[in-house]
């Protein structure tokens, strides 16, 4: 692991993910989580404060960054959340089939290398009546914006921890065996169009 990946990148990710428009998005989706929650890409724990503690039994927080996980552990202690850290990537989730009520993922699917495998794992651990809650940035509908997203993604990935600007994540979710039950999309105000096209909603396994 390079010094950039170990020390600089976690700080950049944490700072960018606390931008006001993004925090407003978290307010929309995170409180819907309930029961046994698996958060993919828990990062520094920015979503934990938005959980409704009266509806949440426990949170499995998965992330591959030890530096970011330290922040999540600190926040969970401050909030008195039953937090169970999983320091690994999402391609192999060490949970049983049908164990989770809610999979929560925000601003993470863009950077998962083995996305198909990770989404399969999310579907596997979800209960039949469970749901996937997501909020992600990705491929823009405007041709010119999308063209530049595709051009810049190879460079962006190297400096952004694997982040891909041009993924159509609602489509990827559906292709992995989920049915969308809600979906909203727009350019977030106050953000650059290359990174600001957001999709958020819910999906259930079928």
C-alpha positions in Angstrom: 0.0 0.0 0.0 1.4 3.4 -1.0 1.8 6.3 1.4 -0.8 8.1 -0.6 -3.4 5.3 -0.2 -2.6 4.9 3.5 -2.5 8.4 4.7 -3.7 11.0 2.1 -6.6 9.2 0.4 -8.6 8.4 3.6 -8.5 12.1 4.5 -9.5 13.2 1.0 -12.4 10.7 1.0 -13.6 11.7 4.4 -13.4 15.4 3.6 -15.2 15.1 0.2 -17.9 12.9 1.6 -18.8 15.6 4.2 -19.7 18.2 1.6 -23.0 19.8 2.4 -25.0 18.5 -0.7 -23.8 15.0 0.1 -24.7 15.2 3.7 -28.2 16.3 2.7 -28.5 13.2 0.6 -27.5 11.0 3.6 -30.4 12.6 5.5 -32.8 11.4 2.9 -31.8 7.7 2.7 -30.1 6.6 5.9 -33.0 7.0 8.4 -34.9 4.4 6.4 -32.6 1.6 7.6 -34.0 -0.8 10.1 -33.3 -4.1 11.9 -29.9 -5.7 11.3 -28.1 -3.3 9.1 -25.0 -4.0 6.9 -23.4 -0.8 5.7 -21.1 -1.3 2.7 -18.3 1.2 2.7 -18.9 2.5 6.2 -15.8 4.7 5.9 -15.4 7.1 8.8 -18.9 6.5 10.0 -20.6 9.5 8.5 -24.0 7.7 8.2 -24.2 6.5 11.7 -25.6 9.7 13.2 -28.5 9.6 10.7 -29.7 6.1 11.8 -32.9 5.9 13.7 -31.8 4.1 16.8 -35.3 3.1 17.6 -35.5 1.0 14.4 -31.9 -0.4 14.3 -30.8 -3.5 16.1 -27.1 -3.5 15.1 -24.8 -2.3 12.4 -22.2 -4.4 10.6 -19.8 -1.8 9.2 -17.8 -3.1 6.3 -14.8 -1.2 4.8 -11.4 -2.1 3.5 -9.6 0.9 5.0 -8.3 0.5 8.5 -7.7 4.3 8.8 -11.3 5.1 8.0 -12.6 2.3 10.2 -11.0 3.9 13.2 -13.3 6.9 12.7 -16.4 4.7 12.4 -15.5 2.9 15.7 -15.1 6.3 17.5 -18.4 7.6 16.2 -20.3 4.4 17.0 -19.0 4.6 20.6 -20.2 8.2 20.9 -23.6 7.2 19.6 -24.0 4.0 21.6 -24.6 1.9 18.5 -24.1 -1.8 18.5 -21.4 -1.6 15.8 -19.6 -4.7 14.4 -16.6 -3.8 12.2 -15.8 -5.9 9.2 -12.4 -4.9 7.8 -12.5 -6.3 4.3 -13.9 -5.7 0.8 -17.4 -6.5 -0.2 -16.7 -9.3 -2.6 -16.9 -11.9 0.2 -19.1 -10.9 3.1 -18.7 -13.2 6.2 -22.4 -13.3 7.0 -24.9 -16.0 6.6 -27.6 -16.1 3.9 -30.7 -14.1 4.8 -29.2 -12.5 7.9 -29.6 -8.8 7.1 -32.7 -6.6 7.1 -31.1 -3.6 5.4 -28.1 -3.2 3.2 -27.0 0.4 3.2 -24.6 1.8 0.7 -23.7 5.4 0.0 -21.0 6.7 -2.4 -19.2 3.4 -2.4 -20.4 1.3 -5.4 -18.5 3.6 -7.7 -15.2 2.3 -6.3 -15.7 -1.4 -5.9 -13.6 -3.4 -8.3 -15.6 -6.6 -8.2 -19.0 -4.9 -8.3 -21.0 -7.8 -9.7 -19.6 -10.2 -7.0 -20.2 -7.5 -4.3 -23.8 -7.0 -5.3 -24.4 -10.7 -5.4 -23.1 -10.9 -1.8 -25.4 -8.1 -0.7 -28.4 -9.9 -2.2 -27.3 -13.2 -0.6 -27.1 -11.8 2.9 -30.4 -9.9 2.6 -33.6 -11.5 4.0 -36.3 -12.1 1.4 -38.2 -9.2 2.9 -35.1 -7.0 3.3 -34.1 -4.0 1.2 -31.0 -2.4 -0.3 -30.9 1.4 0.3 -28.5 3.3 -1.9 -27.3 6.8 -2.7 -24.6 7.0 -5.4 -23.1 9.3 -8.0 -22.5 8.0 -11.5 -23.1 8.2 -15.2 -24.8 11.4 -16.3 -27.7 11.3 -18.8 -26.3 14.2 -20.8 -24.2 13.0 -23.7 -21.4 15.6 -23.4 -21.1 15.2 -19.6 -21.0 11.4 -20.0 -18.4 11.6 -22.7 -16.1 13.5 -20.4 -16.8 11.1 -17.5 -15.6 8.2 -19.7 -12.5 10.1 -20.7 -11.5 11.1 -17.2 -12.4 7.9 -15.4 -9.0 6.2 -15.9 -7.2 9.1 -14.3 -9.9 9.7 -11.7 -9.6 6.1 -10.5 -5.9 6.5 -9.8 -6.3 9.5 -7.6 -9.8 8.7 -6.2 -9.4 5.3 -4.7 -10.8 3.4 -7.6 -13.8 5.7 -8.1 -15.4 5.4 -11.5 -17.3 8.4 -12.8 -19.2 6.6 -15.5 -21.0 3.7 -13.9 -24.8 3.4 -14.3 -25.4 2.1 -10.9 -29.2 1.7 -10.9 -28.7 -0.5 -13.9 -25.9 -2.5 -12.2 -28.1 -3.0 -9.2 -31.0 -4.3 -11.3 -28.6 -6.6 -13.3 -27.5 -8.1 -10.0 -31.0 -9.4 -9.2 -32.7 -6.5 -7.5 -35.9 -4.8 -8.3 -36.0 -1.1 -7.8 -38.9 0.0 -5.6 -37.9 3.7 -5.7 -35.5 5.8 -7.6 -34.7 9.5 -7.8 -32.0 11.2 -9.8 -30.6 14.6 -10.3 -27.5 16.8 -10.4 -26.8 17.9 -6.9 -26.7 21.6 -6.5 -23.3 23.0 -5.7 -21.4 20.1 -7.2 -19.5 19.7 -10.5 -21.6 18.0 -13.1 -18.9 15.4 -13.8 -19.3 14.0 -10.2 -22.7 15.5 -9.3 -25.3 13.2 -10.9 -26.9 11.3 -8.1 -29.2 8.3 -7.9 -30.9 7.2 -4.7 -33.6 4.9 -3.7 -34.4 1.4 -2.6 -34.4 -2.1 -4.1 -35.5 -5.6 -3.0 -34.1 -9.0 -4.0 -36.0 -11.2 -6.3 
